[in-house]
Amino acid sequence: MTMEWDALLPSDAPPAGDMAAIFELLERPGVLSFAGGLPDTAGFRTAQIAAAGTEVLTRHGPESLQYSPSPGFRWFREFLSERLARRGIPAAPAELVVTAGGSQAFDLVCRAMLRPGDHVLVEAPTFLGALATLRLFPVTVHGVPVDDKGLSADQLADDLRRLRRQGIRPRFLYTIPNFQNPTGCTLTEPRRRELVRLATEWELPVLEDDAYGELGEGAPLPALKALHPAGVVFLGTFSKIFAPGLRLGWLAGPPELAQRVVGIRQSTDQCPSSFAQFLARACDTAGILDGQIEDIRTALRRRRTATLDALARYMPEEARWTRPDGGYYTWVTLPPPLDAGKLLPHVVMQQRVAYVPGAAFYPKPADGHRQLRLSYSLVEVAQIPDGIARLGTAFRSALSAR
Ligand SMILES: Cc1ncc(COP(=O)(O)O)c(C=O)c1O
């Protein structure tokens, strides 16, 4: 007997979505993909991590395979607290909750903070995963524009005033200040200070997603959490600096929020992975974590340089793109009338190169049609010029066909 599962699922359940179709296209064999925001597995120090894992199992076998306390082990939160303190970010162990990656940290904070009918502010464009999470909540999402200096503080101030006139007080602002996904842009220091000033004035909680914060060049800028400890919830992850397969991240919020989150967690996974916590700390003690971060930074710097050089060489003259100082991404704006989403199937089939169309990253899908995200984290330096040249060929021919 068959079951009509489609009829059994509520019609407002999240669909597989356009992104499923896009990713199917991107996963075709032989396609050089600038699409996925994944780390290059060549950067994993797998043999050293294996030795550290064996040592964990030998020395802490039963405990590392047992459930962990719901907020994470106290010693692991102390370790996180010390790591964050080195970056000037205050987070006491009681304010920290260890999670299954930054995605779960965001989801748990949303569950703790959002109520039906709420309004939230996000960057426009922003991280796809955050938009996907927010779609599960009956809330209204407002986009605040991002430019090459990061989130526009002026626009944020205007939006807050406009919303207040409508009697709306947003529950929080979600922002990615460092090497933002998808634009690669970093919030400048004056804008950080202005954002924190506004957040204080308007009593607006800020969720600071730092997924790429350690993957930059030059001196890091102060975290929002460092500038405004009481008003910022900091979301961190080991996915981009260590290994996403470990599913290890954290949130650092006020203790009241941390406690709420731990309570909510009883209805989902109950606790983070014990083994992941043991392994991450063992890899830190053995110097593997910091070594790997250095390797990743170097690899990303080379790939970024190759990408920017190739864009300058092969993109149509009227195209524009961002110049990231770290992270995985650059954000390309095509000249009108090109539509990055409509062109994608053709680019993948004819040129065998892939990207993610910009509209996917906006809370309002009507935006971002001329834009696209290129992720260079997974493409070998030697392949970058050819890949970008093929993109350039596709865009130029679409322009000349208009
Ligand atoms: C901005 C941003 N935040 C959070 C994440 C979540 O990563 P994870 O759940 O693997 O920690 C990602 C991953 O791509 C990201 O780009």
The ligand as an SDF file (V2000), in Angstrom:
LIG
                    3D

 16 16  0  0  0  0  0  0  0  0999 V2000
   27.3080   33.0970    7.9000 C   0  0  0  0  0  0  0  0  0  0  0  0
   27.2080   31.6820    8.3040 C   0  0  0  0  0  0  0  0  0  0  0  0
   26.7440   31.4070    9.5150 N   0  0  0  0  0  0  0  0  0  0  0  0
   26.6330   30.1520    9.9620 C   0  0  0  0  0  0  0  0  0  0  0  0
   26.9930   29.0920    9.1650 C   0  0  0  0  0  0  0  0  0  0  0  0
   26.7040   27.7630    9.7410 C   0  0  0  0  0  0  0  0  0  0  0  0
   27.6420   26.8600    9.7360 O   0  0  0  0  0  0  0  0  0  0  0  0
   27.6120   25.6380   10.7280 P   0  0  0  0  0  0  0  0  0  0  0  0
   26.2100   25.3080   11.1060 O   0  0  0  0  0  0  0  0  0  0  0  0
   28.2680   24.5610    9.9580 O   0  0  0  0  0  0  0  0  0  0  0  0
   28.4010   26.0750   11.9240 O   0  0  0  0  0  0  0  0  0  0  0  0
   27.4880   29.3200    7.8720 C   0  0  0  0  0  0  0  0  0  0  0  0
   27.8260   28.2280    6.9660 C   0  0  0  0  0  0  0  0  0  0  0  0
   27.9690   28.3480    5.7850 O   0  0  0  0  0  0  0  0  0  0  0  0
   27.5940   30.6610    7.4350 C   0  0  0  0  0  0  0  0  0  0  0  0
   28.0370   30.9800    6.2270 O   0  0  0  0  0  0  0  0  0  0  0  0
  1  2  1  0
  2  3  1  0
  2 15  2  0
  3  4  2  0
  4  5  1  0
  5  6  1  0
  5 12  2  0
  6  7  1  0
  7  8  1  0
  8  9  2  0
  8 10  1  0
  8 11  1  0
 12 13  1  0
 12 15  1  0
 13 14  2  0
 15 16  1  0
M  END
$$$$
